[in-house]
Amino acid sequence: MFMPMPKVPVPSSHVHPLTMFYALNLVIALLVITVVGEIILWRWQHKTLHITRPPLTVRGLLAWGLGGLWLIDGLLQLQPLMATDFGRGYLAALLRDQPQVVAGIIRIGIHWWNLYPIFSDVAAAWLQISIGALILFGGQDRLKKLGLWTSIAWGIIVWIFGEALGGLLAAPSWLVGSPGSALLYVMLAVLLLQPESSPWWGSKAAERWARIIAGLWALASFLQVWPADGWWRKDALVRYVRSMAAMPQPHLLSAGLEAWARSLALHPLLWNAGLATIWMGLAVYWGFGRPTQHGWWGTAAMTFASWMFGQDFGFLGGLGTDSNSGLLLLLMLVGYAFSAKLFSLPSARALGTPPPSQSHSSARGLLRHQPQPGGEPRK
């Protein structure tokens, strides 16, 4: 008598891709740890490992910020949903309302990504982690410059294929992150490639930062009022904010977004006009005024509010690839604050380095108690 074969449970379609995803990342992580460990050990044995803490400058602070953001982006790229749903869940959504030419370019990127989604995601993640590590720990030599140049090249690729030109040609707004965080990454990397002696880091650095900040706010105001059928539609802002609130995130954040969406539903045109007016006011203030601490704090508060309630911090929901443009603007505000001497950079004592007077007095104390040629200590 014929006996049917027992049914074997078919594993979920996500088991195999995720298993490969985790295995690849584990192998790469072990390889990186091994190589870095060998380099440190070799330099330690040959007395070439020097751990120093150079004085903190505005340029160095911004480099740490840019490198740290690339590291965070790389870690965000390692989220499990990136390996399985990034192509159809994130990249495909960029096609909405895009011009035909831009949509065609994005489709090329989606096609190549979907050919090898696991390898594409792993490669993108570790490339971004490498960029961040080179900027953070490359010192002042060729390794750091390599990281900055790679940041520019990869930032342009991400801006085109991963951000659809920052959404500038399809319902652009500062609330959604336009002109795109990747473009701001590129700009920061270009500035950091300028040497310390460059005018960008000289006495007029604060004025240059103020112009950049003013330009971003002017662009934000312009995008919010144009075109007439864009954010002036009664349901445009409401639908966008509620789409942010529906993403997986802490209840406190989604509740705040829902509360704002209810207010937007009652007064949509007033909200849109108010946002555009405030942002243009900030553009005028930063472009023609002399920003003070109070103005700086007000701008930082508005930036944080738009980052939270408009961009939803950028990285929530499992498919967030970076922290969006709000955090980049906050970093630029930090660059202005220290360039304009609104706040002071940490001193040598705060960094753990004894001030010169203390080290000199310690040296004099040691000399005072050393025996002299005659055998008696000098008094």
KANOR-V242249 format. One line per field, one symbol per residue. burial: I if it has 24 or more other ideal C-beta (glycine too) atoms within 12 Angstrom, else O. A space follows every 50 residues. Layout:
# KANOR-V242249
burial = ???
This chain:
# KANOR-V242249
burial = OOOOOOOOOOOOOOOOIIOOIOOIIOOIOOOOOOOOOOOOOOOOOOOOOO OOOOOOOIIIIIIIIIIIIIIIIIIIIIIIIIIIIIIOIIIOIIIOOIOO OIIOIIOOIIOOIOOOIIOIIIIIIIIIIIIIIIIIIIOOOOOIIOIIOI IIOIIIIIIIIIIIIIIIIIIIIIIIIIIIIIIIIIIIIIIIIOOOOOOI IOOOIIOIIIOIIIIIIIIIIIIIIOOOOIIOOOOIIIOIIOOIIOIOOO OOIIOOIIOIIOOIOOOIOOIIOOIIOIIIIIIOIIOOOOIOOOIIOOII OIIOIIIIIIIIIIIIIOIIIIIIIIIIIIIIIIIIIIIIOIOOOOOOOO OOOOOOOOOOOOOOOOOOOOOOOOOOOOO
